[in-house]
Amino acid sequence: MKQIKQVLTRYKSQYAAAKANEVTATQLDRLILVGALVDDEGQVWIKSKTVLIDCVTGKPRP
């Protein structure tokens, strides 16, 4: 997977990237700020703030 910022370098501007990918410039900016990743199929992945807790140990899962 690659950082979304790296994937979008082929566009002249962030606005052009947003228009070409049919998302708003605001949404694209948010994805860049959170460090979204893009897989080989173009699917965007973002890290969740949700932490899963192991019900046995009571500690966050790795």
C-alpha beads as a LAMMPS data file, in Angstrom:
LAMMPS data file: protein, C-alpha beads

62 atoms
61 bonds

1 atom types
1 bond types

-500.0 500.0 xlo xhi
-500.0 500.0 ylo yhi
-500.0 500.0 zlo zhi

Masses

1 110.0

Atoms # bond

1 1 1 0.000 0.000 0.000
2 1 1 1.083 3.548 -0.688
3 1 1 0.388 6.828 1.075
4 1 1 -2.451 8.699 -0.661
5 1 1 -0.220 11.761 -0.909
6 1 1 2.277 9.726 -2.957
7 1 1 -0.453 8.388 -5.251
8 1 1 -1.796 11.890 -5.947
9 1 1 1.554 13.380 -7.030
10 1 1 0.696 12.689 -10.674
11 1 1 -1.975 15.418 -10.579
12 1 1 -1.242 19.117 -11.083
13 1 1 -3.092 20.121 -7.943
14 1 1 -5.143 18.705 -5.118
15 1 1 -8.254 20.159 -6.756
16 1 1 -7.442 18.355 -10.027
17 1 1 -6.912 15.099 -8.110
18 1 1 -10.252 15.506 -6.341
19 1 1 -12.074 16.201 -9.581
20 1 1 -10.452 13.247 -11.377
21 1 1 -11.337 10.886 -8.522
22 1 1 -14.870 12.249 -8.075
23 1 1 -14.462 13.298 -4.433
24 1 1 -14.638 16.729 -2.878
25 1 1 -11.398 18.621 -2.321
26 1 1 -12.309 18.799 1.377
27 1 1 -12.618 15.013 1.652
28 1 1 -9.341 14.532 -0.185
29 1 1 -7.661 16.980 2.185
30 1 1 -8.989 15.016 5.177
31 1 1 -7.667 11.752 3.736
32 1 1 -4.238 13.307 3.268
33 1 1 -4.219 14.721 6.807
34 1 1 -5.005 11.351 8.417
35 1 1 -2.375 9.568 6.330
36 1 1 -4.746 7.379 4.341
37 1 1 -3.307 4.475 2.392
38 1 1 -4.300 3.271 -1.073
39 1 1 -4.040 -0.402 -2.076
40 1 1 -3.294 -1.782 -5.559
41 1 1 -7.003 -1.782 -6.430
42 1 1 -7.443 1.895 -5.503
43 1 1 -9.279 1.195 -2.238
44 1 1 -8.608 3.860 0.408
45 1 1 -7.764 2.720 3.946
46 1 1 -7.614 4.897 7.057
47 1 1 -6.514 4.008 10.543
48 1 1 -9.406 3.930 12.969
49 1 1 -9.281 5.607 16.363
50 1 1 -11.181 2.623 17.767
51 1 1 -9.060 0.346 19.931
52 1 1 -10.201 -3.234 20.422
53 1 1 -9.741 -4.558 23.950
54 1 1 -9.013 -8.223 24.607
55 1 1 -11.853 -9.471 26.814
56 1 1 -9.556 -11.897 28.638
57 1 1 -6.565 -9.673 29.432
58 1 1 -8.305 -6.292 29.351
59 1 1 -5.424 -4.889 27.266
60 1 1 -5.514 -3.468 23.731
61 1 1 -5.078 -6.092 21.049
62 1 1 -1.903 -5.861 18.945

Bonds

1 1 1 2
2 1 2 3
3 1 3 4
4 1 4 5
5 1 5 6
6 1 6 7
7 1 7 8
8 1 8 9
9 1 9 10
10 1 10 11
11 1 11 12
12 1 12 13
13 1 13 14
14 1 14 15
15 1 15 16
16 1 16 17
17 1 17 18
18 1 18 19
19 1 19 20
20 1 20 21
21 1 21 22
22 1 22 23
23 1 23 24
24 1 24 25
25 1 25 26
26 1 26 27
27 1 27 28
28 1 28 29
29 1 29 30
30 1 30 31
31 1 31 32
32 1 32 33
33 1 33 34
34 1 34 35
35 1 35 36
36 1 36 37
37 1 37 38
38 1 38 39
39 1 39 40
40 1 40 41
41 1 41 42
42 1 42 43
43 1 43 44
44 1 44 45
45 1 45 46
46 1 46 47
47 1 47 48
48 1 48 49
49 1 49 50
50 1 50 51
51 1 51 52
52 1 52 53
53 1 53 54
54 1 54 55
55 1 55 56
56 1 56 57
57 1 57 58
58 1 58 59
59 1 59 60
60 1 60 61
61 1 61 62
